[in-house]
Amino acid sequence: MKQNLRKLFLFSFFLITVQMVFGQEKEIKGTVTSKADGLPLPGVNVAVQGTSNGVQTNWDGSFSLTAKVGDILNFSYVGMKTKSVTIGTDTTISIALEEDVESLGEVVVTALGIKRQKKELGYAVQEVQGDDLDRVITTNVASALSGKVSGVDVSMPATGAGGSTRVIIRGISSIGENNQPLYVVDGIPIDNTGLSNDNDANSQWFGGRDDGDGISSINPNDIESLSVLKGAAAAALYGSRALNGVVLITTKKGSQGKLQVELTSGISLDRVNINYKDFQTEYGSGSNGRLPNIKRGPSEVYGYTTSSWGPKFSNSVGETVMIFDGSTKPYQRATNASDFFRTGYTTNNGVSLSGGSENAYIRFSYNNIKNEDVVPKAGLERNSFSLNGTLKTDKFTFDAKANYITEGAKNRPDLGDSPNNLGYSLSGLAPNID
């Protein structure tokens, strides 16, 4: 009997002792680091599960809080996997957090190529992945931004294949000045000034051609991601050039492992959507209700072809007139302007090779874009070659990139009121001119 009472007393004493141990709070200290590089992680949330007791790690990744044996500590950090640890008898804890691959989409590229968590930014930024840009085949990658980024207005080129694209972020900020954003490719600002082969100062009113801009030559298949930075705070590091926003382009790099081959191919068709049904079809070329004078020179006859001040077709049956090329044609309706255009198409074909080891990798790509414009005998062909390599050591990382682009365009239309501006010429063409 006494022996049983002794066992009962010892068992009760053990339970009381265990309860006191588990119920007693103690100071827990520790450090939190990144498993990828071993560097300390400041700002990690350390909280006792089920309570409001919690702290954040200091600049050196250290923390200190009180907890009881058996409590569960949760370690959470943006971009890292949450980790839970049960408090034991130890008073010092070392934690290494792993990157959360599923949340990497929240990481965006900001100024100077720095990667930041989207929630940490004090300004608006929106990112588009490269796969979303090359789904639509275009001759200018900026055109692919249309409808993909909020607050960004993209005007498609109306100056032939490979023409400049106008991108406006959050509306026009100045009158008479350039309102387009700054383009930065892999940390390097590029000149996106529109090119023209006409030296006439009045080319914007008569003549001149749009030979494209800097962004039009970038191969869409080489783009890994594209970030649009909005607002003055986003562009602070780029100065006055970025008053209208910044478009950051990050290109693809090689990958670790065996040689990888990627093939891309696509085609898009183009049709002109113009309604010429509202154009008058009763009067032809001439002046003051009279037919053109066939004795006049070609330069004077040209004036009659771009205006319809002649007599009615119904009153001049059987008459013939001279047209702009000096030939004589029947004075009757011959124009169906919509039939002038053809179905255009753009093909995009490319191949890329990438591979390497853990510390060194390389990527090579070739891309061909060919366009047959909706305007007969007009089009563009562009060949892009790209080579980039990366070498990592314990002390530095070395990146090298090289791009070679050849582009040929034929029969680009003139701008302004030039007769070689097809939109202008067709809209004013007399209906008796075929």
Salt bridges, closest charged atoms under 4 A:
GLU98 OE2 - LYS35 NZ 2.98
GLU120 OE1 - ARG116 NE 3.51
ASP132 OD1 - ARG135 NH2 3.39
ASP211 OD1 - ARG412 NE 3.29
ASP222 OD1 - ARG363 NH1 2.98
GLU282 OE1 - LYS312 NZ 3.98
GLU300 OE1 - ARG296 NH1 2.76
GLU372 OE1 - ARG342 NH2 3.16
ASP399 OD2 - LYS253 NZ 3.26
GLU407 OE1 - ARG382 NE 2.76
GLU407 OE2 - ARG412 NH2 3.43
ASP414 OD1 - ARG209 NH1 3.77
